[in-house]
Amino acid sequence: MMNCDVLIVGAGPVGLTLAMRLGLHGHQVCLIESAANIETDLRASTFHPPTLDLFDEQGITARLIESGLIAPTWQVRMNDTQEFAEFDLSILKDHTSHPYRLQCEQWRLSGFLKDYIDQHLPNVRLFWGTTCDSFEQDQDHVKIFAQSVSDGSMSFNAKFLVGCDGARSVVRKKLGLEFEGETFPETTVLATTHFPFQDHLHHLSYINYCWTANGTFSLLRLKNLWRVSLYPALDESIESAVEIDSVRKKIQRIAPSFGADPILEIRPYKIHQRVVKKYVSNRVILAGDAAHINSPSGGMGMNGGVHDAFNLSDKLNRILTGADLDLLLKYERQRRPIAIKHVIEQSAKNRARMQEKDMSKRLLTLRELQRKSSDKKMALDYLLETSMISGLNESLSID
């Protein structure tokens, strides 16, 4: 049986961030991950200003910026008329060291965190191809039983167990906690391509949420490609919607000059909005998507999970160096209401805005967004919220 201060399940951005932070404090950390290595499928791709601020100290932000694309603005657009409301994040310059969004693949963050751990933190041990089978806790410890592809049965004795293992969290399920919320009816179809939309659509930003006469789509630019989020037609099955000809026709409605250009990836996904009732169950804790999931509209999910990890690492460090165990309840008080109010509710508003079908209501919304973007005070308040600065500040103010 291996001993450690904290065992983390899940080596995504949240688990690796938590492992790095605890390792920097000198604690013994074990991290187990069911995958054989960092998974490079396309998931989150937006980093908000406060997240970039948090990763500055260890040089992670500099590596993200080198690999990504700085997006100084974002837009809501009427694709048919090319009208848009544009928000300029430079107005946040007095509130963050990074007054912009950064477009960069989530897996790159995971890779940079792993590199840092491997190079600087021998007290953090990573176990790939290892799944959590079960655990049991008493007043002082948690015993975790795992299965490794290479080593067979394994067991750990930790002071704390943290589930950072995503929306299908094994840790949450074994705690018997209900993941309350809903699954939205629509399915999003994500496609990627090198096609230069910026050369074919007027005054395009790197981040665009767009209405069309037939529905909605989004265009997000990364350093070397564009992500296009599409929706099946009303009478179209998911199976048909993910066929390359169907995706190609939808992109051609956005940019008619899109011809035989390669489509690199097609992936459907459902949108969920859920939060667990308890983040803390004695010595077992949940963070990131294991605790809360939301619509990806606005790019808040991964960022909110990273903010969980920074907050929780501070609490665990203080407990491991003598503070009372009840400090974990402060983590729950500070992070759960913020996930509901500033992540789930805001991302749901973003989704509802783009799902609106009534053209007159769309136009009213666009005019209101244009009014906000042109008024310095209104724009600042709105961007502090949508850039997750207000939520993070509010979280830290909760006792």
Secondary structure as UniProt FT lines:
FT   STRAND          2..9
FT   HELIX           13..24
FT   TURN            25..26
FT   STRAND          29..33
FT   STRAND          46..47
FT   HELIX           49..54
FT   TURN            55..59
FT   HELIX           60..67
FT   STRAND          69..71
FT   STRAND          73..78
FT   TURN            79..82
FT   STRAND          83..88
FT   HELIX           89..92
FT   TURN            93..95
FT   STRAND          101..103
FT   HELIX           106..120
FT   TURN            122..123
FT   STRAND          124..128
FT   STRAND          130..137
FT   STRAND          142..148
FT   TURN            149..151
FT   STRAND          152..163
FT   TURN            167..168
FT   HELIX           170..175
FT   STRAND          179..193
FT   HELIX           197..199
FT   TURN            202..203
FT   STRAND          207..212
FT   TURN            213..214
FT   STRAND          215..221
FT   STRAND          226..230
FT   TURN            234..235
FT   HELIX           238..241
FT   HELIX           244..254
FT   TURN            256..257
FT   STRAND          263..276
FT   STRAND          280..281
FT   TURN            282..283
FT   STRAND          284..286
FT   HELIX           288..290
FT   STRAND          292..293
FT   TURN            297..298
FT   HELIX           301..320
FT   TURN            321..322
FT   TURN            325..326
FT   HELIX           327..338
FT   HELIX           339..344
FT   HELIX           345..355
FT   HELIX           359..374
FT   HELIX           376..386
FT   TURN            387..388
FT   HELIX           389..397
//
